[in-house]
Amino acid sequence: MKKIIVTGAGGFIGRTLINKLSQKKNNLIIAIDNNFRGSLKKIKKAKNIKKIKIDVTKKNKLKKIFNNSDTCYHLAAINGTNNFYKKPKEVLETGIKGTLNVLEESIKAKLKSFIFFSSSEAYQKPHKIPTKETEELKIPDVFNPRLSYGGSKIIGELLTVNYLKNTGIKYKILRPHNVYGPDMGRDHVMPELIRKIKMKKKEKRIKIKILGSGNESRSFIYISDAVNAIIRVVNKGIDNQIYNIGTDYEITIKKLILIIGKILNKKISISAKPLHRGSVSRRCPDVKKLTFLGHKNLINFEKGLKKTLEYYY
């Protein structure tokens, strides 16, 4: 059997990825998480999935797990905007120390491949949109705790590239952009908007407060499409390369709210609040490298939004 380690396995992307990987019966999936944000209990039960509660910052507990393994998908991180501001030390510790530990054990075990999950946050405020993988990565303000996450991902990319050099381990670096869907957590744009609308669902005219003017934009990719894109890159992509995971369909927050109102048959208006320091007004990836591999999204935005609303509303 092919032994595959997935760190951060209980998270939104991790558990969906595991469900997909486990469909191949010759894959043995070792699912690792400390349940800080995710939950190993949410991963389906299957004979070829083994769940282990471990914190990647505790190196001594990782040693035996990596023996005789083939591949590691390293997703372990502390995500969520509130965590960036309130727990930057923990965000950095997991992102940097955890990645270093996982890389060192991967090298000792002589893995065949390593998949590092970075983030669109590494771009911070890009020079060009849609943003290519060659865009400059940056931390413009070390005093802003929000950038703890993006900074940890930049360092994680540096560690991956340089630690795996001359080891024979092939790697790929993925930068997911605004993956969404049912049970994605609460601390993200879409579930937060739905929560605010739901609180006033009995009102005929709903008015909610949002961060920013509403003209800010994002490019959302539905979870099943994101996982299909990940597997496409892993199987078909060029080794030792970086790939954006996402879609170039860009939508403003105002339009997102308008579509939610249309689906729910509600009139929704907004009042603006200043954005958090360090937030960016636009985010949209260039996905030419991904589409060149033959990836196509199967869930359009409105269909994915309906599925997400069914879960949260």
C-alpha positions, 0 to 999 in steps of 0.5 A, spaced: 500 500 500 501 507 498 502 510 505 500 517 505 501 522 511 496 528 511 497 533 517 492 538 519 487 532 517 481 535 521 481 541 517 476 543 512 480 542 506 484 536 509 478 532 511 475 533 504 482 531 501 482 525 505 475 522 503 478 523 496 484 520 497 481 514 501 477 512 495 483 508 492 483 502 496 491 501 495 492 508 499 493 508 507 492 515 509 495 517 516 491 523 518 494 527 523 491 533 527 491 536 534 484 538 534 485 545 535 481 548 530 479 541 526 476 535 528 479 528 526 472 525 528 469 529 522 473 524 517 469 518 515 471 511 518 474 507 513 479 501 513 484 505 510 484 511 514 488 511 521 487 517 525 492 520 530 491 526 535 498 529 534 501 536 534 506 537 529 510 542 534 511 536 538 517 533 534 518 526 538 511 524 537 512 524 529 518 520 528 514 513 528 509 515 524 513 517 518 517 511 517 515 507 511 511 513 508 511 515 501 508 522 501 506 527 506 500 533 504 502 538 509 496 542 511 497 543 519 496 551 520 492 555 525 487 559 520 482 564 521 483 571 521 481 572 529 487 567 530 492 571 526 490 577 531 489 574 537 494 568 537 500 570 532 505 566 537 501 560 536 500 561 528 507 562 527 509 556 532 505 551 528 507 554 521 514 554 522 516 550 527 511 545 525 513 545 518 520 544 520 519 538 524 515 535 518 520 536 513 526 533 517 522 527 519 520 527 511 527 527 509 529 522 515 524 517 512 526 518 505 519 520 502 518 520 495 514 527 495 512 532 499 506 537 498 506 544 502 500 548 503 501 555 502 496 560 502 494 566 498 495 570 504 503 570 502 502 575 496 499 580 501 497 586 497 500 583 490 502 588 484 498 585 479 491 581 479 490 576 477 496 574 481 501 569 478 505 564 482 511 569 480 508 574 484 513 577 489 511 575 496 512 580 502 511 582 509 510 589 509 509 591 516 512 586 522 508 589 527 501 587 524 499 581 527 495 579 522 501 577 517 503 572 522 499 567 518 502 570 511 509 570 514 509 563 516 507 561 509 512 564 506 517 561 511 514 555 510 515 555 502 523 557 503 523 551 508 520 546 503 525 549 497 531 549 501 531 543 506 528 538 500 534 541 495 538 535 493 534 530 498 531 526 492 524 528 495 520 531 489 515 537 492 510 541 490 507 548 493 500 550 493 497 556 494 489 555 495 485 562 494 478 562 498 476 555 498 468 555 501 463 550 502 459 547 507 462 546 514 468 550 512 468 553 519 465 560 522 471 565 521 471 566 514 468 571 509 462 567 507 460 564 513 460 570 517 456 574 512 451 568 513 451 568 520 449 576 520 444 575 515 441 569 519 441 573 526 436 578 522 432 573 518 425 574 521 426 582 519 423 584 512 429 588 511 435 586 513 441 591 514 448 588 516 454 591 518 460 589 514 468 590 514 470 595 508 465 598 503 463 592 500 467 593 493 472 589 496 473 582 492 475 575 492 475 569 488 472 563 491 473 556 489 468 550 491 471 545 496 470 539 491 473 543 485 479 545 490 480 538 492 480 536 485 485 541 483 490 539 488 490 532 486 490 534 479 497 538 480 500 532 485 499 527 479 500 531 473 504 538 475 511 539 474 515 537 480 518 543 484 513 548 482 508 552 485 501 552 483 495 557 485 489 553 487 483 557 485 478 560 480 479 567 476 472 569 477 472 575 481 466 577 485 465 583 490 462 582 497 456 587 495 455 582 489 455 576 494 450 579 499 446 581 493 446 573 490 445 571 498 439 575 498 436 573 491 437 565 494 433 567 500 428 572 497 431 577 502 432 584 501 439 586 504 443 592 505 449 594 508 453 599 513 460 599 512 466 599 517 473 600 516 477 594 514 482 590 519 489 593 518 493 589 513 486 586 509 487 587 502 481 589 497 482 584 492 484 577 491 484 573 484 489 568 482 492 567 475 490 560 474 493 558 467 498 553 470 492 549 473 488 550 467 494 547 463 493 541 466 486 540 464 483 542 471 476 544 470 471 547 476 464 543 476 461 547 481 459 554 479 459 559 484 451 560 485 450 552 486 456 552 491 453 558 495 446 555 495 450 548 498 453 553 503 447 556 505 443 550 506 448 548 511 449 555 515 442 558 514 
